[in-house]
């Protein structure tokens, strides 16, 4: 179960990036990467809790998006 929960954000990122017709923008890359990293960290900090994983992914996506917008 834990392996499945941790691999889902990675699968979602792969699907999201493969759907892009053109090169993704920095904010899109930041959002996807932040969601994956946040999900993994949230899962690790909460012992694999679904709420922790989803919350971490959401927070990571927001932070990654903002960082991606500032990167040129």
ABEGO torsion letter per residue (X at the ends): XAAAAAAAAAAAAAAAAAABABBBBAAAAAAAAAAAAAAAAAAAAAGGBAAAAAAAAAAAAAAAAAAAAABX
